[in-house]
């Protein structure tokens, strides 16, 4: 994939995720897609498939998280997001910088790995 195609895939994926468009998401990811996130919170661990990705989107919405894409970064084979996530819910505060790397297989996303600036903050924010 070209640099521009990788950027477009990342933007299209983010748009489909925000819209929670199952069919569109399925067109951008492999059937065995995995998304990992560190910590011990409701958001943490690995989720599998589009259903897992959509579950994460639901949690972000329920916890009133504002996801701001600051940059799209492109590697030799893969692409990623530099993000700033903020939120305030039930007296808790989220103000975190993170990176999500999208590992590609062909022209689809095979894996998402999210790296956080403050795992304890994530753990404290996403609790029942």
N, C-alpha and C positions, 0 to 999 in steps of 0.2 A: 504494500500500500504506500502511496505517496504521503508526504507530510500533510498535505491538505486533506486527503481522504481520511487520515487518522483524526485530524481535528474535527472534521464533519461528523465522523462516527461518534466521537465523544460528545459533541453538542447534541446530536440527534438522540443519543442515549439519555442524556440529562433531560432533554425535553420530554421524551416518552416516559421517563421515570416521574417527573413532576406531574404529568397528566395521568399517570397510572394507567397507561395504555398497554394492556397485556399483549395484544397482537403485534404492536410496533416493537415493544421490548423483545419479543420472541424473534423478531427479524434481525436484531442487533447482537444477540448473544447465542452461544452454543447451547445445546440441550443440557449439557453437564456443567453449566456455569456455576461458579462458587464465589461468594463474597465473604471475605474475612475482615474482622474488626477486633482489636485487642480489648482486654478488660473482662469485667464480670457483670456488666450491666445487661439490661434488656436488649441492648443493641449489639452486645459482644458475641463473639464466636463466629462460626461459619454458617451461612445459609446457602441453600442449594436451589437452583432453578429460578425461573421468573417468579414463582410463588414466594420464594424466600426474599427476593429483591423487593417485591411489592409489600411484603410484611414489614421490611425495614422502612419503606416509604410511609406506611401507615403509622409506625412508631414516631417517626420524625414529625409527622403532622399532629399526632395526638399530644406530643410534647412541645408543640408550637416552636419548632426549630426553623430558623431562617438560614437557608443554605446559600451562601454567596460564592460563586465561582470567580476566583481572582485571576487565575491563569489556567490555560491549557498548555501542558508541556508535552513535547514529543520526543520519543527516543528512537533508537535504530529500528526496533521491532514494535514497540508498544507506545502507549499514550497515557497521560494522566491528568488529574485535576489538582490544582492548589486551591484549597477551599478555606473559607472562614465561616464557621457555624456559630450562631448566637441564638440564645433563647432565655426566657424567664418563665418559670412555671412553679407554682406553689412555694414561692420563696427561694427557689433554687435558681442558680445562674449558670448558663453555658456560654463560654466565650473562648472558642478553640480554633486553632489553625490545624489543618490536616491535609494530607495528600492521599489521593486514591489513585493507585496504579491500575490501569486496565491492560491486562495481558491478552494479546490477540492470538487467535488461531485463524489463519487466513484473513478474512475480512470481518470476523466476528469477535466479540469479547468472550474470552474463555474464563477469565478470572479477574476479580477485583480485590485488591488488597489495600485496606485503609490504614494509614499510619497517623498517629495522633500526637499532638504536642503535650497533652495533659490527660493521661489515662485516668487518674483519680477523679478528675473533674467529670469525665464521662460517666464513671461509675456512680458518682454522687447524683448526677442529674437524671439519669434514666433508671429510676427506681419506681416500683409500684406504689 
